[in-house]
């Protein structure tokens, strides 16, 4: 009897030891230290807040370390492709169009549908934004930020010229722009231009696309009905060189050549040049997104400016809208932890703080309903919602299309091509790209 009791006691002890060891191993596994590499294309104001978010998340999850890398502006077109080619991709990439399509097409991204099932944000984030990150019926990114283009204008310039309201149509943009274009010091040279046209690079394409949509045009036939777009285009779908396209590019050029409300050197003016002119008081109006609100508070706090819905063109109002987003590379070792982090970053609380501090438009409809967005600074963006249209075609080949477009826009401004020649050449190069 004693032997049996001793034997039972021994077995219980051994079992308990194994249970303790098992729990210890399990606990250690649950607290395994992991590092998530997070590449991003944020601006300085955004980076500061992002790092505050990371510190907070790491405090909540002490086993997780987030390593951030801010991609320099000059490397945005090369850093990610090189990482893909060398197999050195991060866990997460915060990026802009067209990476969601180009990387998904290459099979480099993790499809997120299974990870997002039942997540309330599927209903709360704007449908147009989910459409923007869907490729061949699979979700490949999580919308993080959304930008609508509006018209920035210098209120002091308007007051000096006796102008009460921002332009509501193309015609008014020209009329007001001419009143604001002037020789301010009497030396016979124009010192202040009514409208800052982006004539160089990606920024030229952005301005042109706004005019294209307002003229009733598009690059591809289904572009103004994004819910019908599958991202698969044929040469017959190309419509950029139709009558609406001709109207848009003619207006683009006329702002410089005919109406002379934009500088003659606009072909060499990208975002930096146009933005600097506006901040310096030598540009009266230009097209931009909400990211500059927070920047101006720091850089030019005394600049007296306003924002308005983009002027309507021949086809009415149209406001280009695009999303920035978080993507997860398929080779991540930690898909669940990565998804959890991204869900936290776009939670209602975090999106509200992000929008409040940076003056950005929230991606969530419930957050946009917050009284904060009834303030005047957000009015133009809120008024733009009914007219928003996705800015870019749903294709991973946008890089080539974009380059062809800004190359020929510049040639028109430099009078090396006529507007119609430029459009036909853009259409030809698009055809080569999609075939």
Secondary structure in CASP SS format (residue, H / E / C, confidence):
PFRMAT SS
TARGET T0000
AUTHOR 0000-0000-0000
METHOD secondary structure of the structure
MODEL  1
X C 1.00
X H 1.00
X H 1.00
X H 1.00
X H 1.00
X H 1.00
X H 1.00
X H 1.00
X H 1.00
X H 1.00
X H 1.00
X H 1.00
X H 1.00
X H 1.00
X H 1.00
X H 1.00
X H 1.00
X H 1.00
X H 1.00
X H 1.00
X H 1.00
X H 1.00
X H 1.00
X H 1.00
X H 1.00
X H 1.00
X H 1.00
X H 1.00
X H 1.00
X H 1.00
X C 1.00
X C 1.00
X C 1.00
X E 1.00
X E 1.00
X E 1.00
X E 1.00
X E 1.00
X E 1.00
X E 1.00
X C 1.00
X C 1.00
X C 1.00
X H 1.00
X H 1.00
X H 1.00
X H 1.00
X H 1.00
X H 1.00
X H 1.00
X H 1.00
X H 1.00
X H 1.00
X H 1.00
X H 1.00
X H 1.00
X H 1.00
X H 1.00
X H 1.00
X H 1.00
X C 1.00
X C 1.00
X C 1.00
X E 1.00
X E 1.00
X E 1.00
X E 1.00
X E 1.00
X E 1.00
X E 1.00
X C 1.00
X C 1.00
X H 1.00
X H 1.00
X H 1.00
X C 1.00
X C 1.00
X C 1.00
X H 1.00
X H 1.00
X H 1.00
X H 1.00
X H 1.00
X H 1.00
X H 1.00
X H 1.00
X C 1.00
X C 1.00
X C 1.00
X C 1.00
X C 1.00
X E 1.00
X E 1.00
X E 1.00
X E 1.00
X C 1.00
X C 1.00
X C 1.00
X H 1.00
X H 1.00
X H 1.00
X H 1.00
X H 1.00
X H 1.00
X H 1.00
X C 1.00
X C 1.00
X C 1.00
X E 1.00
X C 1.00
X C 1.00
X C 1.00
X H 1.00
X H 1.00
X H 1.00
X H 1.00
X C 1.00
X C 1.00
X C 1.00
X C 1.00
X H 1.00
X H 1.00
X H 1.00
X H 1.00
X E 1.00
X C 1.00
X H 1.00
X H 1.00
X H 1.00
X H 1.00
X H 1.00
X H 1.00
X C 1.00
X E 1.00
X E 1.00
X C 1.00
X C 1.00
X E 1.00
X E 1.00
X C 1.00
X C 1.00
X E 1.00
X E 1.00
X E 1.00
X E 1.00
X E 1.00
X E 1.00
X E 1.00
X C 1.00
X E 1.00
X E 1.00
X E 1.00
X E 1.00
X E 1.00
X H 1.00
X H 1.00
X H 1.00
X H 1.00
X H 1.00
X H 1.00
X C 1.00
X C 1.00
X C 1.00
X C 1.00
X C 1.00
X C 1.00
X C 1.00
X C 1.00
X E 1.00
X H 1.00
X H 1.00
X H 1.00
X H 1.00
X H 1.00
X H 1.00
X H 1.00
X H 1.00
X H 1.00
X H 1.00
X H 1.00
X C 1.00
X E 1.00
X C 1.00
X C 1.00
X C 1.00
X C 1.00
X C 1.00
X C 1.00
X C 1.00
X C 1.00
X C 1.00
X E 1.00
X E 1.00
X C 1.00
X C 1.00
X C 1.00
X C 1.00
X C 1.00
X C 1.00
X C 1.00
X H 1.00
X H 1.00
X H 1.00
X H 1.00
X H 1.00
X H 1.00
X H 1.00
X H 1.00
X H 1.00
X H 1.00
X H 1.00
X H 1.00
X H 1.00
X H 1.00
X C 1.00
X C 1.00
X C 1.00
X C 1.00
X C 1.00
X E 1.00
X C 1.00
X C 1.00
X C 1.00
X C 1.00
X C 1.00
X H 1.00
X H 1.00
X H 1.00
X C 1.00
X C 1.00
X C 1.00
X C 1.00
X C 1.00
X C 1.00
X H 1.00
X H 1.00
X H 1.00
X E 1.00
X C 1.00
X C 1.00
X C 1.00
X C 1.00
X H 1.00
X H 1.00
X H 1.00
X H 1.00
X H 1.00
X H 1.00
X H 1.00
X H 1.00
X H 1.00
X H 1.00
X H 1.00
X H 1.00
X H 1.00
X H 1.00
X H 1.00
X C 1.00
X C 1.00
X C 1.00
X C 1.00
X C 1.00
X C 1.00
X C 1.00
X C 1.00
X H 1.00
X H 1.00
X H 1.00
X C 1.00
X C 1.00
X H 1.00
X H 1.00
X H 1.00
X H 1.00
X H 1.00
X H 1.00
X H 1.00
X H 1.00
X H 1.00
X C 1.00
X C 1.00
X C 1.00
X E 1.00
X C 1.00
X E 1.00
X E 1.00
X E 1.00
X E 1.00
X C 1.00
X C 1.00
X H 1.00
X H 1.00
X H 1.00
X H 1.00
X H 1.00
X H 1.00
X H 1.00
X H 1.00
X H 1.00
X C 1.00
X C 1.00
X C 1.00
X C 1.00
X C 1.00
X E 1.00
X E 1.00
X E 1.00
X E 1.00
X C 1.00
X C 1.00
X C 1.00
X E 1.00
X E 1.00
X C 1.00
X C 1.00
X E 1.00
X C 1.00
X C 1.00
X E 1.00
X E 1.00
X E 1.00
X E 1.00
X E 1.00
X E 1.00
X E 1.00
X E 1.00
X E 1.00
X E 1.00
X E 1.00
X C 1.00
X C 1.00
X C 1.00
X C 1.00
X C 1.00
X H 1.00
X H 1.00
X H 1.00
X H 1.00
X H 1.00
X H 1.00
X H 1.00
X H 1.00
X H 1.00
X H 1.00
X H 1.00
X C 1.00
X C 1.00
X H 1.00
X H 1.00
X H 1.00
X H 1.00
X H 1.00
X H 1.00
X H 1.00
X H 1.00
X H 1.00
X H 1.00
X H 1.00
X C 1.00
X C 1.00
X E 1.00
X C 1.00
X C 1.00
X E 1.00
X H 1.00
X H 1.00
X H 1.00
X H 1.00
X C 1.00
X C 1.00
X H 1.00
X H 1.00
X H 1.00
X H 1.00
X C 1.00
X H 1.00
X H 1.00
X H 1.00
X H 1.00
X H 1.00
X H 1.00
X H 1.00
X H 1.00
X H 1.00
X H 1.00
X H 1.00
X H 1.00
X E 1.00
X E 1.00
X E 1.00
X C 1.00
X C 1.00
X C 1.00
X C 1.00
X C 1.00
X C 1.00
X C 1.00
X H 1.00
X H 1.00
X H 1.00
X H 1.00
X H 1.00
X H 1.00
X H 1.00
X H 1.00
X H 1.00
X H 1.00
X H 1.00
X H 1.00
X H 1.00
X H 1.00
X H 1.00
X H 1.00
X C 1.00
X C 1.00
X C 1.00
X C 1.00
X C 1.00
X H 1.00
X H 1.00
X H 1.00
X H 1.00
X H 1.00
X H 1.00
X H 1.00
X H 1.00
X H 1.00
X H 1.00
X H 1.00
X H 1.00
X H 1.00
X H 1.00
X H 1.00
X H 1.00
X C 1.00
END
